[in-house]
Amino acid sequence: GGVGKTTLLKTLNNELKENTRDYHVVILIEVANSETLNVVDMQKIIANRLGLPWNESETERERSTFLRRALRRKKFVVLLDDVWKKFQLADVGIPTPSSDYGCKLILASRSNQVCVEMGDKEPMEMPCLGDNESLRLFRSNLMAEVSAAIDHDSDMRRSAMDIIQSCGGLPLSP
């Protein structure tokens, strides 16, 4: 983890929500199903984004049927973040997306295998940053004077490179 999948999905979510002419609804769900999948939490997010009432007395299955029907009538994008294992979209209330209807599912996972198991037809790997990209990102977070000092002071450059190497090409700090 840490290559920026969540940041990418959040950015995509915000851009799609601003450009609403292509889709009726954009739904970002942080799955984080490391141990157990929280279907109810996912259903609440979907219902909220669709502006639908929440009924505590309904079963998960009743809700999933209701949500699937509601989503089928819309052009939607569902963004699933941090998927650790395969689950059935229908159990949550997400219909199988079809490009024929302008619907999309985008998921982020640490595992390519999970993406394939979830039916991903175009998996995209996010590689770690190279040294040049890492240095550029590092410098973008420094004051101008400190960034300039890296070019002129060998100790500063060595320290900067040590920090960058310790991050292992990931945009997050260790």
N, C-alpha and C positions, 0 to 999 in steps of 0.2 A: 504494500500500500504506500500511499504518499506521493504518487506521481502526478496527482492533480485531477483524478477522475471526478471527485465530488465537486471541486471548483468548476470544472468544465460543465457538469450537469446543471449546477446552479446558474451559471452564466447562460447556458442554453435555455433553461427554464425562463429566466428573466427576459431574454430576447424574444422568445416565442410568445410570452404573455403580452409583451409590448406590441408585437406584430400580430394582432389577433385576427386579421382578415383570412389567414390560411386555416386556422383551427378554431373550433367553438370552445374547446377547453384544453388546457395544458395542466397536467397533474404531475408533481414531483413527489415521490414517495421514498423516504429513506428507510429501506427495508431492514438492514442490520440484523439479519436473521442468523446470527452466529450459532445460537442454540435452538431457539424455537421461533417460528414465524408468528408474528402477532397479526393475525388476519383482521381482528376487530379494529386495531389501530389503522391498518391500511384502508379498511372500509370506511372508517370515519373521515379520513383524508379525502377519499374519492367523493363521498356524499357531500362534504363541505365544499369542495371545488365545483360540484355540480349544483350547489345551492339546494340540496335535497334535505328533507327533515330526517332526523335520526330517531329511530324507534328502538329503545332498549329491549322491548319485548320480542322483537324478531330474532330468529335464529341466524347464525352466520350464513347458512344455506339460503334462507329466505332473502336476506340482504344481498347476497351475491347475485341471485337471480334478478332482483330489483335493479341493482347497479348495472349489471350487464345489459339489461334492456334499455336503461337510460343512456348508457354510453353508445350503444348500437345506433342510436338516433343522431349521433353527433360525430363530427370530424374531430378526432382527439389525438393528443400525444401523451403517452404515459412514460415518465422518466423514472426508472427504478434504480436507486443507488445502493451500493454495498450489498449486493446479492451474493450470499455465501453458498447457497445450495438451491437446487431446482425446486420449484413449487408450481402448482397448477394455477394459472391466471384466473381460470373460471371460479376456483374456490374463493378468490378474493372479490370477484365481480368485474374482472377485466375481460372483455371479449377478445378473441384472437384478432389482432390488428390485421387489416387488409389494406394494401395500397389502392385497391379498387375503390375503396370508400374514403381514401385520404387519411387513414388512421395509422399511427406509428407507435411502436414500443422501442424505447432505447433503455438499455440496462448497462450498469457498470458493475464489474465484479473483478476480484483479484484473480479469478480462475477462468481461463479460456474454456475449460471443460464445462463449467456452469453455463457459460454463454451458449455453447453448442447445445447443451441439454435443454435450455430454455427456448431453443429454436432460432437462435441468431443466425441469420443468413450472411451477414457481412461483418464478422468480428473485426475489431480494430484494436490493435495493441498500442498502448501509450508507453513509449520507451522512456528510459531515464534521460536526463539532460546530459549532454556532453560537457567537457571542460569549458569550452567557450561560452555555451549557453548558461552554464552554472555561474561562471564569472560575471556575465552580463546581468543575470538576475540578482546576484549578490550585490553588485555595484548599484543596481537600481534602488536598493534599500538603504544605501549609505548617504550621508551628507556629501555634497560635492567635494569639499576639501579632503575628506577621508578617501573618497574614491580616487581623486587625483594623486593622493599620496601613495597609492598602490603602484602607480606607474614610476614613481621616483625614489621610493624607499624599498630596498631589497628585503629588509626585515618585515615591512608591512605586506609586501607581496607574498612572501613566504607564509606569513600568518594567514593571509586571505586564502591562499591555496590550501593550507592545512584545514581550514574551516570548510572549504568547498569539498575537499576530498572526504572529510568526515560525514558529509551529507550524502555521499554515494550517488550523486546525480539526481537526488530527490529535491523537489522545491521546498520541502518542509524541513525545519531544523531537526537535528537528531535528538 
